[in-house]
Amino acid sequence: MIAAKVAVVDAHALSLSITASIEVQVSNERADVVDAAKAFFQNDPDVQQAYYATGGVSFVLVIQAPDMRKYEATTRMFAQADLVASYRSLTALDRVKFDTAFVVP
């Protein structure tokens, strides 16, 4: 099933030079808190991808930003949200591989 037809545009052409993965720990794992965090991340235009995860963190986010000022503003919103207990940023130095294709067995 095809979920969407999209164009894959070079992030640098859009001046989105910073890519970061962010590990987020929510304040607690109650359903209402997790649902509120999901809505918070879904509604943030700077969050390109968001995954509810297991294994030590609550969510893994991928953020694209044009510069460190915008990136910092986005992460400050996470820090100020009552939903977020802590977060850790992993900023990409170089995109080694990126693909949107799936291998269909």
C-alpha positions in Angstrom: 0.0 0.0 0.0 1.3 3.4 -0.9 1.0 5.8 2.0 1.9 9.0 0.2 3.5 10.4 -2.9 6.2 12.9 -2.0 9.3 14.5 -3.4 12.6 13.9 -1.6 14.4 17.3 -1.5 18.0 17.9 -0.5 17.9 19.4 3.1 20.8 21.7 2.2 18.9 23.1 -0.7 16.3 24.2 1.9 19.0 25.5 4.2 18.3 22.8 6.8 21.9 22.2 7.7 21.4 20.6 11.1 20.1 17.1 11.6 19.7 15.8 15.2 18.3 12.7 16.8 16.9 13.5 20.2 16.2 10.9 22.9 13.4 12.1 25.1 12.4 10.7 28.5 8.9 11.7 29.5 8.1 12.6 33.1 6.3 9.3 33.6 4.9 6.6 31.4 1.2 7.0 32.2 -1.0 6.8 29.2 -2.2 10.4 29.4 1.3 11.7 29.6 2.5 9.5 26.7 -0.6 10.6 24.6 0.1 14.3 25.4 3.7 13.9 24.4 2.7 12.2 21.1 0.4 15.1 20.4 3.1 17.7 21.4 5.7 16.1 19.0 3.1 15.6 16.1 2.2 19.3 16.3 5.8 20.6 16.3 6.7 21.5 12.7 10.4 21.2 13.6 10.0 17.5 14.4 10.5 15.6 11.2 10.1 12.1 12.7 8.9 10.9 16.1 9.0 7.4 17.4 7.5 6.1 20.7 10.3 3.7 21.8 11.4 1.2 24.3 14.9 0.5 25.8 15.7 3.4 28.1 14.0 6.3 26.4 10.4 7.2 25.8 10.7 8.8 22.3 13.3 9.2 19.6 12.9 12.3 17.5 14.6 13.5 14.3 14.8 17.3 13.9 16.0 19.3 10.9 17.0 23.0 11.6 18.6 25.7 9.5 21.0 26.8 12.3 21.9 26.3 15.9 19.7 29.2 17.0 16.6 27.5 15.7 17.8 24.1 17.0 18.3 25.5 20.4 14.8 27.2 20.4 13.3 23.8 19.5 15.1 21.9 22.3 14.3 24.6 24.8 10.6 23.9 24.1 11.2 20.3 25.1 13.0 21.3 28.2 10.2 23.6 29.2 7.4 21.2 28.6 6.1 19.6 31.7 5.9 16.3 29.8 9.7 16.0 29.4 11.8 14.8 32.2 15.1 14.9 30.2 16.5 14.7 26.7 19.8 14.0 25.0 20.7 15.3 21.6 22.8 13.5 19.0 23.8 15.9 16.2 24.8 14.5 12.9 28.2 15.5 11.5 27.6 13.8 8.1 24.8 11.9 6.5 26.4 8.6 5.6 23.2 7.0 4.3 19.6 8.1 3.8 17.0 6.2 1.9 13.2 6.2 1.8 12.9 2.8 0.0 11.9 -0.4 1.6 13.0 -3.8 0.4 9.8 -5.8 -0.3 10.5 -9.5 0.1 
